[in-house]
Amino acid sequence: MNAGKILVVDDEYEFILNVREFFKSYDIVCVSDPKEALIKINKDYFDIIAVDYKLPEMTGIDLLIKAKKNRSYRFGILFTAYTEKIVLENVINNNLISYFLEKPFRLTELKIIIDNFLVECRKQEEEEERIKTIQIKNENLSNQIRSACKNVIGLKNGLKNVFDKIITVSQYEIPILLLGETGVGKEVIANLIHFMSPRQDSNIIKINCAEISSNLLESELFGYARGAFTGANTNKPGLIELADKGTLFLDEICELEMNLQAKLLRVLQEKEVRRIGSTKNTKIDFRLITATNKNIENCINEGSFREDLYYRINRFPIKIPPLRNRKDDIEELTRFFLKKISMELNIPIMNIDPGAIQILKEYSWPGNIRELENVLFQAILSSHYIGIIQKKDLDCLFIEEKAEPEIELPKSIGINIEKILFSDNLSLKKRTKFIEKIIIKSQIKKTGTQTRAAENLQIGLSTLLRKLNK
């Protein structure tokens, strides 16, 4: 054993020579002059200091006291005569020495003591390194949290419970399901989880399952091999492959077709992906975050979502509250968006009248944060950049919320529904399709746009269009 640095101090020169020879394979310094020993102690650190009690001009205890002040050693060994032993017992209690060796002794005895202390030194160093690693990890995590949170508003108010859950789960590799209405900021939360996780240095790959048709979505997610279909002239990795070592965020997961749900489930079970048209599986390692504005359990009951996939993605659900339940965050969010929009428009940062803030707080925000940003953009334009947004600039809002008027359907629709309900020749599936179309068309008529109708019905635009074209 030769790890660890040792200092031996004794004024008997012949003893020093013998020690130097006996421990020649060790990292050892042997001196007979206590003044020289002090110089070395002030200059260097020793794992073990072994010193004779009787030295010229000072005692071994005096030398160890000075070394202790400099934090220059871990373990002290004191050579002493039997008659001095009782007097020196209290020195052990003060942690100046860890062992005293009665003279005369054999060097093999000293070797056993030194070897045991060197083993303890290594254990202490390993523990210190472990603690240091934990401290560095905690400091890095704190920095990650500060960096990730700097543009997230409401962590101390409306999103406090959400943030507490993120801190709990971000360091673990389990799938997370984000639940909440359209526009509540699910993507922002997904980013926050990623950048607070051990995967923060890798990519977060995002895709909205409602924005891409089923055929295109399959190739986007899983990639394809050259020649897999017309136009597949090269090999292309899918987004799942690109998320390897990072995070995959699937927004509007309920819009995923059943066949793609089955393929995704296999990826999660086997931790490997196969490109379209390929026979080769590729091992992948990613953290999955999914999001939806729907009630997935209802989707399962309707037969549009796989129950086994639900249990895979729902290991840790986080519900994000709507803006109407975060009134305390509205002013801070407003000022954030005013600054952001002003910079985009290259105008001086806009302010807002307290009365206008109150109007914003009273509104129910069916479109949540996304709607707030759009309203503020319109308000800035309405204000003609005079520097402050006033009540009159918010006329795009319906402040007095009224009960939703009943929709008067044409008589022909009522007749059609009656025929559908009481027909003897239609299956349940066909009846459901017809009624769905009537509801969708009524919502389009009411809202004026297919996008808004989809939001009111809490379905994706692609789902709405698919149901209309069935």
C-alpha positions as a Markdown table, in Angstrom:
| # | Residue | x | y | z |
|---|---|---|---|---|
| 1 | Met | 0.0 | 0.0 | 0.0 |
| 2 | Asn | 1.6 | 3.3 | -1.0 |
| 3 | Ala | -1.4 | 5.7 | -1.4 |
| 4 | Gly | -1.5 | 8.8 | 0.9 |
| 5 | Lys | 1.2 | 11.2 | 2.1 |
| 6 | Ile | 2.9 | 10.6 | 5.5 |
| 7 | Leu | 5.2 | 12.8 | 7.6 |
| 8 | Val | 7.4 | 11.3 | 10.3 |
| 9 | Val | 9.1 | 13.5 | 12.9 |
| 10 | Asp | 11.7 | 12.2 | 15.4 |
| 11 | Asp | 14.9 | 13.7 | 16.6 |
| 12 | Glu | 16.6 | 10.3 | 16.7 |
| 13 | Tyr | 18.5 | 10.3 | 13.4 |
| 14 | Glu | 19.1 | 6.6 | 13.2 |
| 15 | Phe | 15.3 | 5.9 | 13.7 |
| 16 | Ile | 14.5 | 8.3 | 10.9 |
| 17 | Leu | 16.9 | 6.5 | 8.6 |
| 18 | Asn | 15.3 | 3.1 | 9.5 |
| 19 | Val | 11.8 | 4.5 | 8.9 |
| 20 | Arg | 12.8 | 5.9 | 5.5 |
| 21 | Glu | 14.3 | 2.6 | 4.4 |
| 22 | Phe | 11.4 | 0.5 | 5.8 |
| 23 | Phe | 8.7 | 2.6 | 4.1 |
| 24 | Lys | 10.5 | 3.3 | 0.9 |
| 25 | Ser | 7.5 | 2.2 | -1.2 |
| 26 | Tyr | 5.3 | 4.8 | 0.6 |
| 27 | Asp | 4.9 | 8.5 | -0.1 |
| 28 | Ile | 6.7 | 9.4 | 3.1 |
| 29 | Val | 8.7 | 12.4 | 4.3 |
| 30 | Cys | 11.0 | 11.9 | 7.3 |
| 31 | Val | 12.6 | 14.8 | 9.3 |
| 32 | Ser | 14.5 | 15.0 | 12.6 |
| 33 | Asp | 14.2 | 18.8 | 13.0 |
| 34 | Pro | 10.7 | 20.0 | 14.2 |
| 35 | Lys | 11.3 | 23.5 | 12.6 |
| 36 | Glu | 11.8 | 21.8 | 9.3 |
| 37 | Ala | 8.7 | 19.8 | 10.0 |
| 38 | Leu | 6.7 | 23.0 | 10.6 |
| 39 | Ile | 7.9 | 24.4 | 7.2 |
| 40 | Lys | 6.7 | 21.3 | 5.5 |
| 41 | Ile | 3.3 | 21.3 | 7.4 |
| 42 | Asn | 2.7 | 25.0 | 6.3 |
| 43 | Lys | 3.6 | 24.1 | 2.7 |
| 44 | Asp | 1.9 | 20.7 | 2.2 |
| 45 | Tyr | -0.9 | 18.5 | 3.3 |
| 46 | Phe | -0.4 | 15.1 | 4.9 |
| 47 | Asp | -2.8 | 12.3 | 5.4 |
| 48 | Ile | -0.9 | 11.0 | 8.4 |
| 49 | Ile | 1.6 | 12.8 | 10.7 |
| 50 | Ala | 3.6 | 10.5 | 13.1 |
| 51 | Val | 5.6 | 12.4 | 15.6 |
| 52 | Asp | 7.7 | 11.8 | 18.8 |
| 53 | Tyr | 6.4 | 13.5 | 21.9 |
| 54 | Lys | 9.9 | 14.7 | 23.0 |
| 55 | Leu | 11.4 | 17.0 | 20.5 |
| 56 | Pro | 14.0 | 19.8 | 20.9 |
| 57 | Glu | 12.4 | 23.3 | 21.5 |
| 58 | Met | 8.8 | 21.9 | 21.4 |
| 59 | Thr | 6.8 | 18.8 | 22.0 |
| 60 | Gly | 5.1 | 16.6 | 19.4 |
| 61 | Ile | 1.8 | 17.9 | 20.7 |
| 62 | Asp | 2.8 | 21.5 | 20.1 |
| 63 | Leu | 3.6 | 20.5 | 16.5 |
| 64 | Leu | 0.3 | 18.7 | 16.0 |
| 65 | Ile | -1.6 | 21.7 | 17.4 |
| 66 | Lys | 0.0 | 24.0 | 14.8 |
| 67 | Ala | -0.7 | 21.4 | 12.1 |
| 68 | Lys | -4.3 | 21.2 | 13.2 |
| 69 | Lys | -4.8 | 24.9 | 12.9 |
| 70 | Asn | -3.6 | 24.7 | 9.3 |
| 71 | Arg | -5.8 | 21.7 | 8.7 |
| 72 | Ser | -2.7 | 19.9 | 7.5 |
| 73 | Tyr | -3.5 | 16.3 | 8.4 |
| 74 | Arg | -6.2 | 13.6 | 8.9 |
| 75 | Phe | -4.7 | 11.2 | 11.4 |
| 76 | Gly | -2.0 | 11.8 | 14.1 |
| 77 | Ile | 0.3 | 9.2 | 15.7 |
| 78 | Leu | 2.3 | 10.1 | 18.8 |
| 79 | Phe | 5.4 | 8.1 | 19.9 |
| 80 | Thr | 5.6 | 8.2 | 23.7 |
| 81 | Ala | 7.1 | 6.5 | 26.7 |
| 82 | Tyr | 4.9 | 4.5 | 29.1 |
| 83 | Thr | 5.3 | 7.0 | 31.9 |
| 84 | Glu | 3.8 | 9.8 | 29.8 |
| 85 | Lys | 0.8 | 7.8 | 28.5 |
| 86 | Ile | -1.7 | 8.8 | 31.2 |
| 87 | Val | -0.9 | 12.5 | 30.9 |
| 88 | Leu | -1.5 | 12.3 | 27.1 |
| 89 | Glu | -4.8 | 10.5 | 27.1 |
| 90 | Asn | -6.8 | 13.7 | 26.9 |
| 91 | Val | -5.0 | 14.7 | 23.7 |
| 92 | Ile | -6.8 | 11.9 | 21.9 |
| 93 | Asn | -10.1 | 13.3 | 23.1 |
| 94 | Asn | -9.2 | 16.6 | 21.5 |
| 95 | Asn | -8.7 | 14.9 | 18.1 |
| 96 | Leu | -5.0 | 15.9 | 18.0 |
| 97 | Ile | -3.9 | 12.3 | 17.7 |
| 98 | Ser | -5.7 | 9.1 | 16.6 |
| 99 | Tyr | -3.2 | 6.7 | 18.1 |
| 100 | Phe | -0.2 | 6.7 | 20.5 |
| 101 | Leu | 2.5 | 4.1 | 20.1 |
| 102 | Glu | 4.5 | 3.2 | 23.2 |
| 103 | Lys | 8.3 | 3.2 | 22.7 |
| 104 | Pro | 10.1 | 1.1 | 22.0 |
| 105 | Phe | 8.1 | -0.5 | 19.1 |
| 106 | Arg | 8.8 | -2.4 | 16.0 |
| 107 | Leu | 8.4 | -0.8 | 12.6 |
| 108 | Thr | 6.0 | -3.6 | 11.6 |
| 109 | Glu | 3.7 | -2.3 | 14.4 |
| 110 | Leu | 3.9 | 1.2 | 12.9 |
| 111 | Lys | 3.2 | -0.2 | 9.4 |
| 112 | Ile | -0.1 | -1.9 | 10.6 |
| 113 | Ile | -1.3 | 1.4 | 12.1 |
| 114 | Ile | -0.3 | 3.4 | 9.1 |
| 115 | Asp | -1.9 | 0.9 | 6.6 |
| 116 | Asn | -5.2 | 1.0 | 8.6 |
| 117 | Phe | -5.2 | 4.8 | 8.6 |
| 118 | Leu | -4.5 | 4.9 | 4.9 |
| 119 | Val | -7.6 | 2.7 | 4.3 |
| 120 | Glu | -9.6 | 5.1 | 6.4 |
| 121 | Cys | -8.2 | 8.1 | 4.4 |
| 122 | Arg | -9.4 | 6.5 | 1.2 |
| 123 | Lys | -12.9 | 6.0 | 2.6 |
| 124 | Gln | -13.0 | 9.6 | 3.8 |
| 125 | Glu | -11.9 | 10.9 | 0.5 |
| 126 | Glu | -14.5 | 8.8 | -1.3 |
| 127 | Glu | -17.2 | 10.1 | 1.0 |
| 128 | Glu | -16.0 | 13.7 | 0.6 |
| 129 | Glu | -16.0 | 13.2 | -3.2 |
| 130 | Arg | -19.6 | 11.8 | -3.0 |
| 131 | Ile | -20.8 | 14.8 | -1.0 |
| 132 | Lys | -19.0 | 17.2 | -3.3 |
| 133 | Thr | -20.7 | 15.5 | -6.3 |
| 134 | Ile | -24.1 | 15.8 | -4.6 |
| 135 | Gln | -23.4 | 19.5 | -3.9 |
| 136 | Ile | -22.4 | 20.1 | -7.5 |
| 137 | Lys | -25.6 | 18.3 | -8.7 |
| 138 | Asn | -27.8 | 20.3 | -6.4 |
| 139 | Glu | -26.1 | 23.5 | -7.5 |
| 140 | Asn | -26.5 | 22.6 | -11.2 |
| 141 | Leu | -30.1 | 21.7 | -10.6 |
| 142 | Ser | -30.7 | 25.0 | -8.9 |
| 143 | Asn | -29.1 | 26.8 | -11.9 |
| 144 | Gln | -31.2 | 24.7 | -14.3 |
| 145 | Ile | -34.4 | 25.6 | -12.4 |
| 146 | Arg | -33.5 | 29.3 | -12.4 |
| 147 | Ser | -32.7 | 29.2 | -16.1 |
| 148 | Ala | -35.7 | 27.2 | -17.1 |
| 149 | Cys | -38.1 | 29.2 | -15.0 |
| 150 | Lys | -37.1 | 32.7 | -16.0 |
| 151 | Asn | -39.8 | 33.1 | -18.6 |
| 152 | Val | -42.5 | 31.0 | -16.8 |
| 153 | Ile | -45.0 | 33.2 | -15.1 |
| 154 | Gly | -47.2 | 32.1 | -12.2 |
| 155 | Leu | -44.9 | 29.6 | -10.5 |
| 156 | Lys | -45.5 | 31.3 | -7.1 |
| 157 | Asn | -49.2 | 31.7 | -7.6 |
| 158 | Gly | -51.5 | 29.9 | -10.1 |
| 159 | Leu | -48.9 | 27.3 | -11.2 |
| 160 | Lys | -47.4 | 26.7 | -7.7 |
| 161 | Asn | -48.9 | 23.2 | -7.4 |
| 162 | Val | -47.9 | 22.4 | -11.0 |
| 163 | Phe | -44.3 | 23.6 | -10.3 |
| 164 | Asp | -44.1 | 21.5 | -7.1 |
| 165 | Lys | -45.0 | 18.4 | -9.2 |
| 166 | Ile | -42.4 | 19.3 | -11.8 |
| 167 | Ile | -39.7 | 19.6 | -9.2 |
| 168 | Thr | -40.8 | 16.2 | -7.9 |
| 169 | Val | -40.8 | 14.4 | -11.2 |
| 170 | Ser | -38.4 | 16.1 | -13.5 |
| 171 | Gln | -35.3 | 14.1 | -12.3 |
| 172 | Tyr | -37.1 | 10.8 | -12.9 |
| 173 | Glu | -37.4 | 9.0 | -16.3 |
| 174 | Ile | -41.2 | 8.3 | -16.1 |
| 175 | Pro | -43.7 | 9.4 | -18.8 |
| 176 | Ile | -45.7 | 12.5 | -17.9 |
| 177 | Leu | -49.2 | 13.4 | -19.2 |
| 178 | Leu | -50.1 | 17.1 | -19.3 |
| 179 | Leu | -53.8 | 17.8 | -19.0 |
| 180 | Gly | -55.5 | 21.1 | -19.7 |
| 181 | Glu | -57.6 | 23.2 | -22.0 |
| 182 | Thr | -56.4 | 24.6 | -25.3 |
| 183 | Gly | -54.0 | 27.5 | -24.7 |
| 184 | Val | -53.1 | 26.9 | -21.1 |
| 185 | Gly | -49.4 | 26.5 | -21.8 |
| 186 | Lys | -48.8 | 22.8 | -22.0 |
| 187 | Glu | -45.8 | 23.2 | -24.3 |
| 188 | Val | -44.2 | 25.7 | -22.0 |
| 189 | Ile | -44.6 | 23.2 | -19.1 |
| 190 | Ala | -43.1 | 20.4 | -21.3 |
| 191 | Asn | -40.1 | 22.7 | -22.0 |
| 192 | Leu | -39.7 | 23.4 | -18.3 |
| 193 | Ile | -39.7 | 19.7 | -17.4 |
| 194 | His | -37.1 | 18.9 | -20.1 |
| 195 | Phe | -34.8 | 21.7 | -19.1 |
| 196 | Met | -35.0 | 20.7 | -15.4 |
| 197 | Ser | -34.2 | 17.0 | -16.2 |
| 198 | Pro | -30.9 | 15.2 | -16.7 |
| 199 | Arg | -31.7 | 15.2 | -20.4 |
| 200 | Gln | -31.5 | 19.0 | -20.7 |
| 201 | Asp | -28.3 | 18.9 | -22.9 |
| 202 | Ser | -30.1 | 16.8 | -25.5 |
| 203 | Asn | -33.0 | 17.8 | -27.8 |
| 204 | Ile | -36.7 | 18.1 | -27.0 |
| 205 | Ile | -38.6 | 17.0 | -30.1 |
| 206 | Lys | -42.1 | 18.3 | -30.3 |
| 207 | Ile | -45.0 | 17.4 | -32.6 |
| 208 | Asn | -48.7 | 18.3 | -32.5 |
| 209 | Cys | -50.6 | 15.2 | -33.5 |
| 210 | Ala | -53.7 | 17.2 | -34.6 |
| 211 | Glu | -51.8 | 19.3 | -37.1 |
| 212 | Ile | -50.6 | 16.5 | -39.4 |
| 213 | Ser | -52.7 | 14.0 | -41.3 |
| 214 | Ser | -52.5 | 10.4 | -40.2 |
| 215 | Asn | -50.4 | 9.2 | -43.2 |
| 216 | Leu | -47.9 | 11.9 | -42.9 |
| 217 | Leu | -47.8 | 11.6 | -39.1 |
| 218 | Glu | -46.7 | 8.0 | -39.3 |
| 219 | Ser | -43.6 | 8.8 | -41.5 |
| 220 | Glu | -42.9 | 11.9 | -39.3 |
| 221 | Leu | -42.9 | 9.9 | -36.1 |
| 222 | Phe | -41.3 | 6.6 | -37.3 |
| 223 | Gly | -39.2 | 7.7 | -40.3 |
| 224 | Tyr | -38.9 | 5.6 | -43.4 |
| 225 | Ala | -36.4 | 3.5 | -45.4 |
| 226 | Arg | -35.4 | 4.3 | -48.9 |
| 227 | Gly | -37.9 | 2.8 | -51.4 |
| 228 | Ala | -40.6 | 2.4 | -48.7 |
| 229 | Phe | -43.1 | 4.3 | -50.9 |
| 230 | Thr | -43.2 | 6.5 | -53.9 |
| 231 | Gly | -41.0 | 9.6 | -53.2 |
| 232 | Ala | -38.9 | 7.9 | -50.5 |
| 233 | Asn | -35.6 | 8.4 | -52.2 |
| 234 | Thr | -33.5 | 8.4 | -49.1 |
| 235 | Asn | -33.5 | 7.0 | -45.6 |
| 236 | Lys | -35.1 | 9.3 | -43.1 |
| 237 | Pro | -35.1 | 9.0 | -39.3 |
| 238 | Gly | -38.4 | 9.8 | -37.6 |
| 239 | Leu | -38.9 | 12.2 | -34.7 |
| 240 | Ile | -38.8 | 9.3 | -32.2 |
| 241 | Glu | -35.2 | 8.5 | -33.4 |
| 242 | Leu | -34.3 | 12.2 | -33.3 |
| 243 | Ala | -35.5 | 12.3 | -29.6 |
| 244 | Asp | -32.9 | 9.6 | -28.6 |
| 245 | Lys | -31.2 | 10.6 | -25.3 |
| 246 | Gly | -33.6 | 13.6 | -25.1 |
| 247 | Thr | -37.3 | 14.2 | -24.7 |
| 248 | Leu | -40.3 | 13.5 | -27.1 |
| 249 | Phe | -43.3 | 15.8 | -26.6 |
| 250 | Leu | -46.5 | 14.6 | -28.3 |
| 251 | Asp | -49.2 | 17.3 | -28.1 |
| 252 | Glu | -52.8 | 16.4 | -28.7 |
| 253 | Ile | -52.0 | 12.7 | -28.2 |
| 254 | Cys | -55.8 | 11.8 | -28.4 |
| 255 | Glu | -55.7 | 12.8 | -32.1 |
| 256 | Leu | -53.3 | 9.9 | -32.9 |
| 257 | Glu | -55.0 | 7.2 | -35.0 |
| 258 | Met | -55.5 | 3.8 | -33.4 |
| 259 | Asn | -52.9 | 2.1 | -35.7 |
| 260 | Leu | -50.3 | 4.7 | -34.7 |
| 261 | Gln | -51.2 | 4.3 | -31.1 |
| 262 | Ala | -50.4 | 0.6 | -31.4 |
| 263 | Lys | -47.0 | 1.4 | -33.0 |
| 264 | Leu | -46.2 | 3.9 | -30.3 |
| 265 | Leu | -47.2 | 1.4 | -27.6 |
| 266 | Arg | -44.7 | -1.1 | -29.0 |
| 267 | Val | -42.0 | 1.5 | -29.1 |
| 268 | Leu | -42.6 | 2.3 | -25.4 |
| 269 | Gln | -42.6 | -1.4 | -24.5 |
| 270 | Glu | -39.6 | -2.5 | -26.5 |
| 271 | Lys | -37.6 | 0.7 | -26.4 |
| 272 | Glu | -36.9 | 0.4 | -30.1 |
| 273 | Val | -38.3 | 1.8 | -33.3 |
| 274 | Arg | -38.6 | 0.5 | -36.9 |
| 275 | Arg | -38.8 | 2.8 | -39.9 |
| 276 | Ile | -41.5 | 2.3 | -42.4 |
| 277 | Gly | -40.3 | -0.1 | -45.1 |
| 278 | Ser | -37.4 | -1.3 | -43.0 |
| 279 | Thr | -36.7 | -4.7 | -41.3 |
| 280 | Lys | -34.2 | -3.3 | -38.8 |
| 281 | Asn | -35.1 | -2.2 | -35.3 |
| 282 | Thr | -33.2 | 0.7 | -33.8 |
| 283 | Lys | -32.7 | 1.0 | -30.0 |
| 284 | Ile | -33.9 | 4.3 | -28.6 |
| 285 | Asp | -33.9 | 6.0 | -25.2 |
| 286 | Phe | -36.1 | 9.0 | -24.7 |
| 287 | Arg | -38.3 | 10.6 | -22.1 |
| 288 | Leu | -41.9 | 10.9 | -23.2 |
| 289 | Ile | -44.2 | 13.8 | -22.4 |
| 290 | Thr | -47.7 | 13.8 | -23.8 |
| 291 | Ala | -50.5 | 16.4 | -23.6 |
| 292 | Thr | -54.2 | 16.6 | -24.4 |
| 293 | Asn | -57.2 | 18.9 | -23.9 |
| 294 | Lys | -59.6 | 15.9 | -23.8 |
| 295 | Asn | -60.8 | 13.6 | -21.2 |
| 296 | Ile | -58.9 | 10.5 | -22.2 |
| 297 | Glu | -61.1 | 8.1 | -20.2 |
| 298 | Asn | -64.0 | 9.3 | -22.3 |
| 299 | Cys | -62.0 | 8.6 | -25.4 |
| 300 | Ile | -61.3 | 5.1 | -24.2 |
| 301 | Asn | -65.0 | 4.5 | -23.5 |
| 302 | Glu | -65.8 | 5.8 | -27.1 |
| 303 | Gly | -63.2 | 3.4 | -28.5 |
| 304 | Ser | -60.9 | 6.1 | -30.0 |
| 305 | Phe | -58.0 | 5.6 | -27.5 |
| 306 | Arg | -56.2 | 2.5 | -26.4 |
| 307 | Glu | -56.5 | 1.8 | -22.7 |
| 308 | Asp | -53.1 | 0.0 | -22.5 |
| 309 | Leu | -51.4 | 3.1 | -24.1 |
| 310 | Tyr | -53.2 | 5.3 | -21.6 |
| 311 | Tyr | -51.7 | 3.4 | -18.7 |
| 312 | Arg | -48.2 | 3.7 | -20.3 |
| 313 | Ile | -48.4 | 7.5 | -20.8 |
| 314 | Asn | -50.3 | 8.3 | -17.6 |
| 315 | Arg | -47.6 | 7.4 | -15.1 |
| 316 | Phe | -47.6 | 10.9 | -13.7 |
| 317 | Pro | -50.4 | 13.2 | -14.8 |
| 318 | Ile | -50.1 | 17.0 | -14.3 |
| 319 | Lys | -53.3 | 19.1 | -14.7 |
| 320 | Ile | -52.6 | 22.7 | -15.8 |
| 321 | Pro | -55.3 | 25.1 | -14.5 |
| 322 | Pro | -57.1 | 27.4 | -17.0 |
| 323 | Leu | -56.4 | 31.1 | -16.9 |
| 324 | Arg | -59.8 | 31.9 | -15.4 |
| 325 | Asn | -58.5 | 30.1 | -12.3 |
| 326 | Arg | -55.3 | 32.1 | -12.2 |
| 327 | Lys | -56.6 | 35.6 | -11.7 |
| 328 | Asp | -53.5 | 36.6 | -9.7 |
| 329 | Asp | -51.3 | 35.8 | -12.6 |
| 330 | Ile | -53.1 | 37.9 | -15.2 |
| 331 | Glu | -51.4 | 41.2 | -14.5 |
| 332 | Glu | -47.9 | 39.7 | -14.6 |
| 333 | Leu | -48.8 | 37.8 | -17.8 |
| 334 | Thr | -50.2 | 41.0 | -19.3 |
| 335 | Arg | -47.0 | 42.9 | -18.6 |
| 336 | Phe | -44.9 | 40.1 | -20.0 |
| 337 | Phe | -46.8 | 40.0 | -23.3 |
| 338 | Leu | -46.9 | 43.8 | -23.6 |
| 339 | Lys | -43.1 | 43.8 | -23.4 |
| 340 | Lys | -42.8 | 40.8 | -25.8 |
| 341 | Ile | -45.2 | 42.3 | -28.4 |
| 342 | Ser | -43.7 | 45.8 | -28.1 |
| 343 | Met | -40.3 | 44.4 | -28.9 |
| 344 | Glu | -41.7 | 42.4 | -31.8 |
| 345 | Leu | -43.3 | 45.6 | -33.2 |
| 346 | Asn | -40.2 | 47.6 | -32.5 |
| 347 | Ile | -42.1 | 50.2 | -30.4 |
| 348 | Pro | -41.5 | 51.5 | -26.8 |
| 349 | Ile | -42.8 | 49.1 | -24.2 |
| 350 | Met | -46.5 | 49.6 | -23.7 |
| 351 | Asn | -48.1 | 50.1 | -20.3 |
| 352 | Ile | -51.7 | 49.4 | -19.2 |
| 353 | Asp | -54.3 | 51.3 | -17.3 |
| 354 | Pro | -55.4 | 49.7 | -13.9 |
| 355 | Gly | -59.0 | 49.8 | -15.1 |
| 356 | Ala | -58.0 | 47.8 | -18.2 |
| 357 | Ile | -56.2 | 45.3 | -16.0 |
| 358 | Gln | -59.5 | 44.8 | -14.0 |
| 359 | Ile | -61.4 | 44.1 | -17.2 |
| 360 | Leu | -58.8 | 41.5 | -18.1 |
| 361 | Lys | -59.3 | 39.9 | -14.7 |
| 362 | Glu | -63.1 | 39.8 | -15.0 |
| 363 | Tyr | -63.0 | 38.0 | -18.3 |
| 364 | Ser | -63.3 | 34.2 | -18.4 |
| 365 | Trp | -60.6 | 33.5 | -21.1 |
| 366 | Pro | -62.0 | 30.5 | -22.9 |
| 367 | Gly | -58.9 | 30.6 | -25.1 |
| 368 | Asn | -56.6 | 30.9 | -22.1 |
| 369 | Ile | -53.1 | 32.4 | -22.4 |
| 370 | Arg | -53.1 | 32.2 | -26.1 |
| 371 | Glu | -56.3 | 34.3 | -26.2 |
| 372 | Leu | -54.8 | 36.8 | -23.8 |
| 373 | Glu | -51.8 | 37.3 | -26.0 |
| 374 | Asn | -54.0 | 37.9 | -29.1 |
| 375 | Val | -56.2 | 40.3 | -27.2 |
| 376 | Leu | -53.2 | 42.4 | -26.1 |
| 377 | Phe | -51.8 | 42.4 | -29.6 |
| 378 | Gln | -55.1 | 43.8 | -30.9 |
| 379 | Ala | -55.3 | 46.3 | -28.0 |
| 380 | Ile | -51.8 | 47.6 | -28.8 |
| 381 | Leu | -52.9 | 48.2 | -32.4 |
| 382 | Ser | -56.1 | 49.8 | -31.2 |
| 383 | Ser | -54.2 | 52.2 | -28.9 |
| 384 | His | -52.3 | 53.6 | -31.9 |
| 385 | Tyr | -49.1 | 53.1 | -29.8 |
| 386 | Ile | -49.8 | 56.1 | -27.4 |
| 387 | Gly | -47.9 | 54.3 | -24.6 |
| 388 | Ile | -50.8 | 53.0 | -22.5 |
| 389 | Ile | -53.6 | 50.6 | -23.1 |
| 390 | Gln | -57.0 | 51.8 | -21.8 |
| 391 | Lys | -60.4 | 50.2 | -21.3 |
| 392 | Lys | -61.6 | 51.3 | -24.7 |
| 393 | Asp | -58.8 | 49.4 | -26.4 |
| 394 | Leu | -60.2 | 46.1 | -25.1 |
| 395 | Asp | -63.5 | 46.3 | -27.0 |
| 396 | Cys | -62.7 | 43.0 | -28.6 |
| 397 | Leu | -63.7 | 41.3 | -25.4 |
| 398 | Phe | -67.2 | 40.5 | -24.4 |
| 399 | Ile | -66.9 | 41.6 | -20.8 |
| 400 | Glu | -70.6 | 41.0 | -19.9 |
| 401 | Glu | -70.8 | 37.3 | -20.3 |
| 402 | Lys | -74.3 | 36.1 | -21.2 |
| 403 | Ala | -75.9 | 32.7 | -21.2 |
| 404 | Glu | -75.3 | 31.0 | -24.5 |
| 405 | Pro | -78.3 | 31.4 | -26.7 |
| 406 | Glu | -80.0 | 28.3 | -27.9 |
| 407 | Ile | -79.3 | 27.4 | -31.5 |
| 408 | Glu | -82.4 | 27.3 | -33.6 |
| 409 | Leu | -81.9 | 24.4 | -36.0 |
| 410 | Pro | -83.8 | 24.3 | -39.3 |
| 411 | Lys | -86.8 | 22.1 | -39.2 |
| 412 | Ser | -85.2 | 19.8 | -41.8 |
| 413 | Ile | -82.5 | 19.0 | -39.3 |
| 414 | Gly | -85.0 | 18.0 | -36.7 |
| 415 | Ile | -86.8 | 15.8 | -39.2 |
| 416 | Asn | -83.4 | 14.2 | -40.2 |
| 417 | Ile | -82.6 | 13.5 | -36.5 |
| 418 | Glu | -86.0 | 11.9 | -36.0 |
| 419 | Lys | -85.5 | 9.7 | -39.0 |
| 420 | Ile | -82.0 | 8.7 | -37.8 |
| 421 | Leu | -83.2 | 7.9 | -34.3 |
| 422 | Phe | -86.2 | 5.8 | -35.3 |
| 423 | Ser | -84.9 | 4.1 | -38.5 |
| 424 | Asp | -85.0 | 0.3 | -38.6 |
| 425 | Asn | -82.1 | 0.0 | -41.1 |
| 426 | Leu | -79.3 | 2.0 | -39.6 |
| 427 | Ser | -76.6 | 0.6 | -37.3 |
| 428 | Leu | -75.5 | 2.5 | -34.1 |
| 429 | Lys | -72.3 | 3.5 | -35.8 |
| 430 | Lys | -74.1 | 5.1 | -38.8 |
| 431 | Arg | -76.6 | 6.9 | -36.5 |
| 432 | Thr | -73.7 | 8.3 | -34.5 |
| 433 | Lys | -71.9 | 9.6 | -37.6 |
| 434 | Phe | -75.0 | 11.4 | -38.9 |
| 435 | Ile | -75.6 | 13.1 | -35.5 |
| 436 | Glu | -71.9 | 14.0 | -35.2 |
| 437 | Lys | -72.1 | 15.8 | -38.6 |
| 438 | Ile | -75.2 | 17.7 | -37.6 |
| 439 | Ile | -73.5 | 18.9 | -34.3 |
| 440 | Ile | -70.3 | 19.9 | -36.1 |
| 441 | Lys | -72.2 | 21.8 | -38.9 |
| 442 | Ser | -74.2 | 23.6 | -36.2 |
| 443 | Gln | -71.1 | 24.7 | -34.4 |
| 444 | Ile | -69.5 | 25.9 | -37.6 |
| 445 | Lys | -72.6 | 27.9 | -38.3 |
| 446 | Lys | -72.5 | 29.3 | -34.8 |
| 447 | Thr | -68.8 | 30.2 | -34.6 |
| 448 | Gly | -68.2 | 31.1 | -38.2 |
| 449 | Thr | -65.0 | 29.0 | -38.5 |
| 450 | Gln | -64.0 | 25.4 | -38.5 |
| 451 | Thr | -61.1 | 26.1 | -36.1 |
| 452 | Arg | -63.4 | 27.7 | -33.4 |
| 453 | Ala | -65.9 | 25.0 | -33.8 |
| 454 | Ala | -63.2 | 22.4 | -33.2 |
| 455 | Glu | -62.2 | 24.3 | -30.0 |
| 456 | Asn | -65.8 | 24.4 | -28.7 |
| 457 | Leu | -66.2 | 20.7 | -29.3 |
| 458 | Gln | -62.8 | 20.0 | -27.7 |
| 459 | Ile | -61.5 | 18.1 | -30.7 |
| 460 | Gly | -58.6 | 18.7 | -33.1 |
| 461 | Leu | -59.2 | 20.4 | -36.4 |
| 462 | Ser | -58.1 | 17.3 | -38.3 |
| 463 | Thr | -60.6 | 15.2 | -36.3 |
| 464 | Leu | -63.4 | 17.7 | -37.2 |
| 465 | Leu | -62.5 | 17.6 | -40.9 |
| 466 | Arg | -62.3 | 13.8 | -40.8 |
| 467 | Lys | -65.7 | 13.4 | -39.2 |
| 468 | Leu | -67.2 | 15.9 | -41.7 |
| 469 | Asn | -65.9 | 13.9 | -44.7 |
| 470 | Lys | -66.9 | 10.5 | -43.4 |
